[in-house]
Amino acid sequence: MELVVGIIAVIGTIALMPVIFLVGMLAVVVVLGIIMMPFAWIIGVTETIKAKKEIARKRKAFEEMKKRVGEVNKNFSQRM
């Protein structure tokens, strides 16, 4: 009788191994997600700040270029 119960227990354990593995992996993913989330937020904020600075720099360069083109057009009009 004990042998039959032992065999059933082994078969049940083997059958539940994928479930145990998946639950364990889910726990690992949740823990890593909780640990890594602040770093993701920090990286996202720094990338956003970099992008805004880059956009401001390009906008300033564009305004300077527009000003220079306006001066060139004015000089060209005065020569004509």
C-alpha positions as CSV (number, residue, x, y, z in Angstrom):
1,M,0.0,0.0,0.0
2,E,2.8,2.4,0.9
3,L,4.4,1.6,-2.4
4,V,1.3,2.6,-4.4
5,V,0.9,5.8,-2.4
6,G,4.6,6.6,-3.1
7,I,4.2,5.9,-6.8
8,I,1.1,8.1,-6.9
9,A,3.0,10.9,-5.0
10,V,5.9,10.7,-7.5
11,I,3.6,10.8,-10.5
12,G,1.7,13.7,-9.0
13,T,4.9,15.6,-8.3
14,I,6.2,15.0,-11.8
15,A,2.8,16.1,-13.2
16,L,2.9,19.3,-11.1
17,M,6.5,20.2,-12.0
18,P,5.6,22.5,-14.9
19,V,3.1,24.3,-12.7
20,I,5.6,24.7,-9.9
21,F,8.2,25.9,-12.4
22,L,5.8,28.5,-13.9
23,V,4.8,29.8,-10.5
24,G,8.4,30.1,-9.5
25,M,9.3,31.9,-12.6
26,L,6.3,34.3,-12.1
27,A,7.6,35.0,-8.6
28,V,11.1,35.8,-10.0
29,V,9.7,38.0,-12.7
30,V,7.5,39.9,-10.2
31,V,10.4,40.4,-7.8
32,L,12.8,41.5,-10.6
33,G,10.1,43.9,-11.9
34,I,9.7,45.5,-8.5
35,I,13.5,45.8,-8.1
36,M,14.1,47.2,-11.6
37,M,11.1,49.6,-11.9
38,P,12.8,52.6,-10.2
39,F,15.8,52.2,-12.5
40,A,13.4,52.2,-15.5
41,W,11.7,55.3,-14.3
42,I,15.1,57.1,-13.8
43,I,16.3,56.1,-17.2
44,G,13.0,57.2,-18.8
45,V,13.2,60.6,-17.0
46,T,16.8,61.2,-18.0
47,E,16.1,60.2,-21.7
48,T,13.1,62.6,-21.7
49,I,15.3,65.4,-20.4
50,K,17.9,64.7,-23.0
51,A,15.3,64.7,-25.8
52,K,13.9,68.0,-24.6
53,K,17.3,69.6,-24.5
54,E,18.1,68.3,-28.0
55,I,14.8,69.7,-29.3
56,A,15.5,73.1,-27.7
57,R,19.0,73.1,-29.2
58,K,17.7,72.3,-32.7
59,R,14.9,74.9,-32.3
60,K,17.5,77.6,-31.3
61,A,19.7,76.6,-34.3
62,F,16.8,76.8,-36.6
63,E,15.9,80.3,-35.3
64,E,19.5,81.4,-35.8
65,M,19.4,80.1,-39.3
66,K,16.1,81.9,-40.0
67,K,17.6,85.1,-38.8
68,R,20.7,84.7,-41.0
69,V,18.6,83.9,-44.0
70,G,16.5,87.0,-43.3
71,E,19.7,89.1,-43.2
72,V,21.0,87.6,-46.4
73,N,17.6,88.3,-48.1
74,K,17.6,91.9,-46.8
75,N,21.1,92.4,-48.1
76,F,20.3,90.9,-51.4
77,S,17.2,93.1,-51.8
78,Q,19.2,96.2,-51.0
79,R,21.8,95.3,-53.7
80,M,19.1,94.9,-56.3
